[in-house]
Amino acid sequence: MTDPPASQIPVLDLKPEIEARWEGLSAAAERVLRSGRFIGGPEVEAFEAEAAAYLDVPHAVAVNSGT
């Protein structure tokens, strides 16, 4: 089996997901922007704690690529 041409691979459409979560996302973005803490800080620490709990692991570390 061969891979389909790139023109036939659908692009990930995040618009429905963003629309469904817009209020929380925009509030979080505003908190970060108003705090001026774009690296580290309480928002990142909270995200890492929530990610670790969700993944059922002792620790999670946020990185700049979003992975």
N, C-alpha and C positions, 0 to 999 in steps of 0.2 A: 504494500500500500504506500502511495506517495503522499507527501504533505500537500494540502491545497495551496494554491497561489495566495500570496499575502493579500491580494484584493478580495479574497473570499473569507478571510478570517475576520469575524465581527470584532469591532472595537468595544472595549468594556465601557458601558454607559452607566456612570455613577449618578446621573441626574435624579432618578427616582429615589435612590437611597439618600442623597443629599436633601432632596425636598422633604422626605419623611422625617428627617432629623434636623431640619434647618434651625429651629429655635434653640436647641441645645448646642449645636455647632457654632452658631453665630454668637451666642452668649459666651462660650468658651474662648472663641477668637477675640472677642472684645476684652475679656479679662486679661488675656495674654498681652494684647496690644496696649491696654491702659497701664499694665504693670511695667512694661518695658523689659520684662524678663523673657527673652526669646530662647535662651539656652538654660536648661536646668530650671530651678525654681519650683514652687508648690504645684503648678499645673503638671509639670513633667513627673514630679514625684508621685502625684495622685494617679496619673496615667500608668506609671510603672507598677504601682501597687495593685491597681485594678486589673492590669494585664496579667500579673503574676497570679492573682486570685482566680481569674477566668481560666488560665492555662493550668492551674493547680500545680504550680512550681514555686520554689522558695523565693526566686528573684526574677525580675524582668528588667531589661535595660533598653531604653529608647535610644535610637540612633538617628542620624540626620537623613537617612534614606527612607525612613518610615517602616523599615522592616523590623 
